Amino acid sequence: MARPYNVEDTASAPHSESFEIHQTGSSVTDEEINDNPIEEVRLTVPITDDPKQPALTFRTWVLGLSSCILLAFVNQYFGYHQNQLYVGSLSAQILVLPIGKLMAATLPDKQFRIPFTAWSFSLNPGPFSLKEHALITIFANCGSNGVYAVGIVTIAKVFYHRQLNPVAAMLLVQTTQLLGYGWAGLFRKYLVDSPYMWWPENLAQVSLFRVLHEKEKRPRGGVTRLQFFLLVSIASFAYHIIPGYLFPSLSALSFVCWIWKDSITAQKIGSGLNGLGIGSFGLDWSTVAGFLGSPLATPLFAIANTLVGFFLCLYVLVPISYWYNVYDAQKFPLFSSRTFDSNGQSYNISRIINEKTFEFDKAGYDQYSKLYLSILFAYTYGFSFAALTSSLSHVALFDGHIIWQMWKKTTAASKALFGDVHTRIMKKNYDEVPQWWFQLILVVSFALSLYVCEGFGKQLQLPWWGLILSCSIAFFFTLPVGVIQATTNSQPGLNVITEFIIGYMHPGRPLANVVFKTYGYISMSQALIFMGDFKLGHYMKIPPKSMFIVQLVGTIIASTVYFGTSWWLITTVPHICDTNLLPEGSPWTCPGEDVFYNASMIWGIVGPLRMFTKEGVYPELNWFFLLGLLAPVPGWLLSRKYPEKKWIKNIHTPLILLGPLAMPSANAVHYLSWGAVGILFNYYIFRRYKPWWARYNYILSAALDVGLTFMGVLLYITLQSHDIFGPEWWGLDNSDHCPLAKCPIAPGIEVPGCPVH
């Protein structure tokens, strides 16, 4: 198992013989071949490059822009549907390959000169190259990532029925997406150039690109990687018709519930979707990878730490607190993301808000009820507080010396310490992106953001100081959160802490709350998306300036399409998102925007003052901030006392605390299935069959994703979008047949479908 970032690792291991390089091009010199300190990178990423291979070509622009626009439109259009459809860049990655090769075979190679410039280009610069393919995929990724700020536009226009200037809305969407480029420019040398920041998720992409482009001789008695990819993709495509259409119950099989059909306690213990999930598992790749990402592309130490946090939360804290009725937990479901009142019913926000001013109505609140959460949901907030502070202290203790030395990286000796073969190839063959490009985007985006907040009649409710504070939070957390994501595939989100801060400082204003959250959270997230794609380009040896141009243009185009599609729908579809007025069977129910709206009400109207202080129910959860800050210290002290014990350095406290935070969207069955598959491949197979793992592991991950995606799109377009589902039978239910798992067990609480104790 590779350590993700330990400066004492040496990069001296030879390239694995099981990953023979067939790509032609200029090779690095012998003295440069010290490869990369991370074993997974050594087994996956080639150490060759051909600087003459075309990258940013006419084909790149045509196919990249088309993919970006199409994915942005489709994902936003279907995002308002009850049965949402998400199409990722992986679909475009597969589909553009034959189109690119067709263009290479048919387009003329005549040179065209751009008027009034010395630039020229050819419609056909030669064979469709791997670098073109990678840039097109990154272009498409801009269109598939989603635009968080569109949710603000939707709830302002549709749920709050407020006037919103379209120019202000458009600038809000663009600036929240572009601000992150400024942070990326400041931190890219730490999070991209460093070989210890290896971005594990990119290795599956690198493997797939190599499979699709490299020529390989079929081993005797085996299959090539391309043949393996095609076989697994076809099998995944064919299999998904069973859990996706004919037998949805395969996604969560909870045998305990089937045995004790009338026991609430047994179903709470056994339900994989609404309980502890003891004995529950799923036979669907979307169950394994749909919420937590592919376990095949996640390092073993990250899987282990995540599972530790999951077990501590779900199998220690939650059951003890629930059955001892902490916070009146027995009045509510064990596993729920909804909010409740003191009688165990769904919280009626309309009773505590002034309809005219959209501000908090204290008299109504005092007459009604405090706001309650399920015990699991309450603890996930506590874990999110702890994960945030733990991220800071962990990175400072374990990585502070590396970051500080990189900050002072000026001499050749220090460059040799931190550079690997990939960094040296990039710096030798290609010009870096000038720092002023990033700085210009940062200054312009921030100025426009101030204009959005202070202009247009202050429709968004956020004052100038709120914008500065939110950007400061994003800047402060980009590096520590980036270190964690670049080494573990997990990102501590800032959504909760940003809501928490502005809820205290500027309460009673729901739009201000979500705007502050978006500037603070999404600008950091965009920076990490940018740097993750930059690292993919680093591995694929794509010119950095071409990478920058593609990402910048792709972000602007995608944001425009997302906004335009949203504005068109919310101004033309009657009663969109209003389930009380929509005709029966209408697909325009906006489930994601409904959650976003409720969050704005909870944090912006009720606010943390009435949740996490003595005025609310959960003041003790504030201790999680201190717990998280101190949690990395014991592991750090042990690692210094026993430096020879390498397993100590794999105790990753932020990952442990982040472990349960995918819940309650992800359920117990998702964690258990994800963990089982991850341990099987990244521990057992990695150790026992390393040549097979090196050759096929990441390809297997990509192939399973491809088959699932294409069958999911096909089922949606042909059947589910027309409300055509599988044959009526027991297995058609997409639940785990544990209806009593949602029931409260406190005496006297009446909930439809549940017995009253």
Secondary structure, 3 states (H helix, E strand, C coil): CCCCCCCCCCCCCCCCHHHCCCCCCEECCHHHCCCCCCHHHHHHCCCEECCCCCCCCHHHHHHHHHHHHHHHHHHHHHHCCCCCCCCCHHHHHHHHHHHHHHHHHHCCCCEEECCCCCCEEECCCCCCCHHHHHHHHHHHHHHHCCCCCHHHHHHHHHHCCCCCCHHHHHHHHHHHHHHHHHHHHHHHHHHCCCCCCCCCHHHHHHHHHHHHHCCCCCCCCCCCHHHHHHHHHHHHHHHCHHHHHHCHHHHCEEHHHHHCCCCHHHHHHHCCCCCCCCCEECCCHHHHHCCCCCHHHCCHHHHHHHHHHHHHHHHHHHHHHHHCCHHHHHHCCCCCCCEECCCCCECCHHHHECCCCCCECHHHHHHCCCCEECHHHHHHHHHHHHHHHHHHHHHHHHHHHHHHHHHCCCCHHHHHHHCCHHHHHHHHHCCCCCHHHHHHHHHHHHHHHHHHHHCHHHCCCCCHHHHHHHHHHHHHHHHHHHHHHHHHCCCCCCHHHHHHHHHHHCCCCHHHHHHHHHHHHHHHHHHHHHHHHHHHHHHHCCCHHHHHHHHHHHHHHHHHHHHHHHHHHHHHCCCCCCCCCCCCCCCCCCHHHHHHHHHHHHHHHHCHHHCCCCCCCCHHHHHHHHHHHHCHHHHHHHHHHCCCCHHHHHCCHHHHHHHHHHCCCCCHHHHHHHHHHHHHHHHHHHHHCHHHHHHHHHHHHHHHHHHHHHHHHHHHHHCHHHCCCCCCCHHHCCCCCCHHHHCCCCCCCCCCCCCCC
